[in-house]
Amino acid sequence: MNDKSYEKAVDTPPRVRFRGLLLTASSLSGLSFLLTINKSFLSWIRDWLRWCPTSTELLEHAETKMFTYLKKAPEVTFVPIDLDIQMEECKVRSLVANKNAEEIATPLVLLHGFASGIGLWILNIDNLSQDRPLYALDILGFGLSSRPTFSKDAELAENQFVESIELWRKKVGLKQFILLGHSMGGYLAAAYSIKYPDRIKHLVLADPWGFPTQDLSSRKIEIPLWAKAIAAMLRPFNPLAGLRAAGPWGPQLVQRFRPDILRKYETVVTDLSDVSNYIYHCNAQHPSGEAAFKAMSAPFGWANRPMIQRIFQIRQDIPITFIYGARSWIDSSIGLQTRAIRGNSYVDVKIIQGAGHHVYADKANEFNEMVCCICKKADKNEIQFVSPISSPVVSNAIMKPGEENKMILGKAS
């Protein structure tokens, strides 16, 4: 130490040196406090950037809550499948009820609609599985199933869905079954039946989406400029992007804008927030299946590859039953057109009064009774094949006004 530094150290009063040490310690504590605050702040920013308050764990918890409303807890597992659309193994969320009845009755397999999952079948599972095994799966890209990246090509995306269902069937070990699909699930059920006819005992299409060809006359309607502008802006986005964009407010949006869906479950569910939470968590995560649905869809809800143009490819010995809600936006005349196209093949059309698009939930008791009747007749091979030309007999279904003049149905099942 030189003389000047020595003098400076000696001349510094103890009180000043203590104050310096205190300030230094205080500064270090303040820095530590700021670092702690920053960690919390960064964590908050990270959670906020994630935006949607959801996770697979929360979805699984919401699904579990839905199944507490069943009389008997079903067996729910993940079924691994090897699909070529990504390197890692995919998993399909799978439910089975009354599995031990497989030796005495034909299994029934349920495919849910768009933006849905196996939890929304709770009004049907108990009744439909009374005397037969019932299987339901989260279609790949939806619910708790894996969410891979699908092709943006409509045909390839459809085929990826179909192959995932077939791989699931192989792993589960089903040989032949009754396949029931609702809405988008009905579209995929028909596509599956075209490719794997040996597996289908009876095809049940509940208010199926994607069957009609686009109505060209709709283009003549004058659409306001503002509506065209909004449609153009929304075209790049997935159908439920708005739900995810709402972030923390998403769960409230489900309750506010779709109270009609929640009310369908009020006879069974004591806390309707369990339903809204399940719907939210099904759709707030990575929109894998949603993007695939968008690839298969044309503007304004039409299908890029309308099923009515391919319905003749379903093998003639596969019986088909359409079940429509009388108040649904889905065009029930497609069932009648299918009856005409398929000639001597069995096609029946049933319409449930008072039901809308969610026919399985709107009038659950009528729907369940109808499906159980179809299944029992399939067990006994009691389906009759009747030509609409030689035997113009009207179905037991209650038709909507004006439909009785469109076409004559085949004999009722």
C-alpha positions, -999 to +999 in steps of 0.1 A: +000+000+000+015+034-010+015+064+013-015+081-003-037+051+000-026+045+036-035+081+045-069+079+028-077+047+047-066+062+080-085+095+074-118+077+067-140+078+099-154+045+112-189+059+109-184+065+072-169+031+066-199+014+084-223+034+063-205+023+031-207-014+042-244-010+050-251+006+016-232-022-001-251-049+017-284-031+010-275-028-027-268-066-028-301-073-011-319-051-034-303-068-064-313-102-050-348-089-045-349-076-081-337-109-094-364-127-074-390-102-088-376-107-123-380-145-120-416-142-109-421-116-136-405-138-163-426-168-151-458-146-153-448-135-188-441-171-199-476-181-186-492-151-203-475-159-236-488-194-233-521-175-230-546-204-230-550-217-194-550-254-205-529-285-205-533-322-211-534-327-173-563-303-170-581-320-199-577-354-184-590-340-151-620-325-169-626-359-187-625-377-154-651-353-140-674-361-169-672-398-163-682-395-127-718-389-140-719-424-154-735-452-134-704-474-138-669-461-145-657-472-179-622-484-187-602-456-203-568-461-217-543-448-243-539-472-273-506-468-291-506-467-329-478-464-355-489-438-380-466-426-407-474-389-403-448-384-376-418-403-363-429-408-327-457-431-317-492-417-316-517-426-289-555-428-292-576-422-261-599-451-259-630-460-238-646-494-234-677-503-214-692-537-208-662-554-225-672-588-212-703-589-234-682-592-265-690-629-269-728-624-269-734-592-289-718-571-316-696-543-303-706-507-310-680-481-318-687-444-314-669-416-334-675-381-320-680-350-341-658-319-347-646-300-315-657-329-293-644-359-274-655-391-257-666-372-226-697-358-244-711-394-249-720-396-212-758-394-220-754-425-241-727-448-227-748-464-199-778-472-221-759-483-253-736-506-233-763-524-214-762-555-235-731-551-256-695-539-255-692-502-263-661-485-275-655-448-280-623-430-291-610-395-292-603-392-330-567-385-336-560-348-332-589-343-308-594-348-271-566-366-253-554-384-284-521-374-299-521-342-320-498-348-349-494-326-380-518-337-407-515-332-444-530-300-458-544-320-487-581-330-482-577-366-494-545-373-476-559-358-443-590-379-446-570-410-453-548-403-422-579-402-400-592-435-415-558-452-411-556-441-375-591-457-368-580-489-385-547-491-365-567-485-333-591-513-343-562-537-348-547-528-314-580-532-296-586-565-314-621-559-328-631-581-358-665-567-368-686-540-352-714-515-356-699-481-364-717-450-353-704-416-362-718-381-355-712-351-377-676-352-388-674-386-372-702-397-395-681-385-425-651-405-413-673-435-405-684-436-441-649-431-454-637-460-431-665-482-444-655-476-480-619-488-473-625-515-447-659-530-454-652-564-438-652-547-404-686-531-406-717-549-395-740-518-397-732-482-404-751-456-384-747-420-394-760-395-369-765-360-385-734-366-407-714-336-420-698-335-454-722-354-476-739-329-499-722-312-529-719-275-527-751-256-537-739-234-565-771-214-563-759-199-530-733-180-550-760-159-565-769-145-531-755-110-528-731-110-498-722-077-482-687-064-488-680-063-451-689-100-448-666-109-476-638-089-460-643-107-427-644-141-444-612-133-463-594-123-430-606-154-412-598-178-440-561-185-429-572-193-394-585-226-379-622-227-370-617-224-333-588-199-333-611-173-316-614-195-286-577-198-282-572-161-290-595-153-260-568-168-237-578-166-200-614-156-210-618-187-231-636-209-205-662-181-200-668-178-237-679-215-239-705-208-211-716-175-226-719-184-263-729-221-261-753-224-232-775-246-254-749-273-254-746-272-216-784-274-211-785-307-230-767-323-200-786-307-171-807-338-165-776-358-156-748-333-148-751-314-114-725-288-122-727-277-158-693-260-156-679-296-158-692-297-193-680-263-204-645-270-189-643-303-208-653-286-241-629-258-235-599-280-227-607-302-257-604-272-280-579-248-264-548-270-271-528-275-303-554-275-331-541-306-349-574-323-358-590-289-363-564-281-389-571-314-407-608-307-406-601-273-422-581-291-449-611-313-456-635-284-456-645-259-483-657-224-475-690-220-456-690-256-442-690-277-473-667-307-477-639-306-503-647-342-511-685-347-507-694-381-494-726-384-515-703-386-546-687-417-531-714-434-511-719-460-539-684-473-530-697-486-497-702-523-502-738-531-510-742-556-482-734-530-455-767-517-441-768-479-434-791-460-411-792-422-410-805-405-378-812-368-382-825-342-358-856-325-372-843-291-362-807-296-374-790-275-400-778-307-417-797-316-449-816-348-442-825-352-478-790-367-483-803-398-466-830-401-492-805-395-520-783-422-506-813-446-506-819-439-543-782-442-552-776-476-534-805-494-552-812-527-535-789-520-506-805-514-472-807-476-463-831-463-436-836-427-426-849-418-392-857-383-380-861-374-343-885-346-336-873-318-313-836-326-318-810-304-335-776-313-348-765-328-315-792-354-318-775-378-294-778-353-266-809-333-276-831-363-273-808-388-257-835-413-246-851-415-281-816-417-297-804-444-274-836-465-279-833-461-317-796-472-317-802-501-294-830-514-317-806-511-347-779-530-328-802-558-317-814-564-353-778-563-365-770-590-339-797-613-353-791-603-390-827-592-393-819-564-418-841-567-449-828-555-483-857-538-502-856-521-536-871-486-534-886-492-568-904-525-562-913-518-526-920-481-520-927-483-483-924-452-461-901-454-430-913-452-395-893-420-392-913-388-387-905-366-417-901-329-418-928-309-437-923-313-475-899-342-474-926-368-480-928-355-516-891-356-522-885-394-522-899-426-509-879-444-482-871-480-480-887-503-454-881-493-418-856-512-397 
